[in-house]
Amino acid sequence: MDNYYALIMAGGGGTRLWPLSRKNRPKQMLPLVSNESMFRVSVMRLVPLFPLERIFVVTGANQVEDLKADVPELAAENFIIEPFGQDSGPAAGLGVAHLQSLDPEAVVAILTADHYIQNVEGFRNALAAAYEVAMQDYIVTLGINPTYAATGFGYIQRDGELATVHGFDTYHSAGFKEKPDEVTAQHFYQSGLYAWNSGMFIWKSSRAMEAFEYYAPQIHQNLVKIQQQFGKENYLQTISEAWKDMPKISIDFAVMEKAEKVAMIPINIGWNDVGSWAAVHEILASDVTDNVDLGTKEHINIDSKGTLVHSNRLVVTIGLDDLVVIDTDDVLLICPRDRAQDVRSVTQKLKDKGLDSLL
C-alpha cells in the first residue's frame, strides 16, 4: 500500500449553494453539515488509510491559502495548484502527472472535497477494495446504489461480475449514462443495473496517463510539457502557457465515458453530493417539523414545515412549507426547496447585470 495515493479535487465553485458559497469561499470551505469544513472532513476521513504525506489536493491559486489554513496538518507541497479553473479533466490530469513524477508506481484515487459520506468505514473499505482491482490495470469507479430515480446524477451501467474483493462485488462497466429524464431515471432505478456516478475513480497513474494520451491527446500533450518541468525554475511559466491550451472539460467527458476496461463497485455509504440546498436539508432534517436551522442566530417558527433557514439575525417564518431562506450580509435568497437546483442559474444573471462581486 506504500504506492497508494489520494488526490482530492478541491477547486470547484459550488454555485448551487450560493449565496453562502462564493467564488473565494466555496462550499468545500464551509461547515455545512458538521462543525468542520467539508474539505477538512474529506481529508481526515482518509487518514486511517493513508499517511498525510500521501494525501494530495488539486485546487486553484485563489483558494489554496484558505485550504492550507483549514488543514494545517497537510504539508504545503501536497497542494497542487492549477493557474485557473479548466474543469475536472485537466485538474485530475495535473494531479496524476504530479504523483507519477513522485512515484512511477503510484495508484491514485480521484476523490471529492465536498461530498457527504455517512458510513465512513464502509467508504474506506470500498476504497481499499478498489485499489486492489486497480492494480489489475482497471479504471475503477465507486458507484452509489440509487435510493430513488434521480435525474440530477449521471449513472453507470454494470455488466457481468468481475470478482468479489474484501466482500465487495465488482462488475465490468457497460458504460456511463448522462443525467436522464424522469422516465429514463425510473427505468434505471427499477432495473437494478445502474448506480449513480459518484465522481470517484481509482487507477494506476500510468494507466491514467495512457488514457489521457488515447482519449484526450490535447490534455496529455500539455501534461507532458508540465511534467517535464516539475521542480525546475521554468515550471510556473510552463504550466501557465500549457494551461491556456487545455480544453475546459470534465474528467467524465474527457476520459471516463470513452475508456475501456472500466470496473464498478456499487456501494451503500449514505452518500450525498451536497449539490443543492435541498440536499443540505435532506442531510440535516431531523425534527418532526422537518425544519433545519443552518447556523441561524434565532428562528421563530409558527406552523412552518420543511424549511431550511440560514441567517445571522432573527428570522420569523409563519405558515411556510418547503422553503429555503439564505440570508447573508449582502444577499437574501428565498426559493421553494424543490427549485433549489435552479440557484445555479443565478450566476449568469448576476454576470449579465455586472454584479460579479456577489459571486
Buried (B, 14 or more C-beta within 10 A) or exposed (E): EEBBBBBBBBBBBBBBBBBBBBBEBBBBBBEBBEEBBBBBBBBBBBEEBBEBEBBBBBBBEBBBEBBBEBBEEBEEEBBBBBBEBBBBBBBBBBBBBBBBBBBEEBBBBBBBBBBBBEBBEBBBBBBBBBBBBBBEEBBBBBBBEBEEBBBBBBBBBBBEEBEEBEEBBBBBBBBBBEEBEEEBBBEBBEEEBBBBBBBBBBBBBBBBBBBBBEBBEBBBBBBBBBBEBBEEEEEEEBBEBBBEEBBEBBBBBBBBBBBEEBBBBBBEBBBBBBBBBBBBBBBBBEEEEBBBBBEBEEBEBEEBBBBBBBBEEEBEBEEBEBBBBBBBEEBEBEBEBEBBBEBBEBBEEBEEEEEEEBB
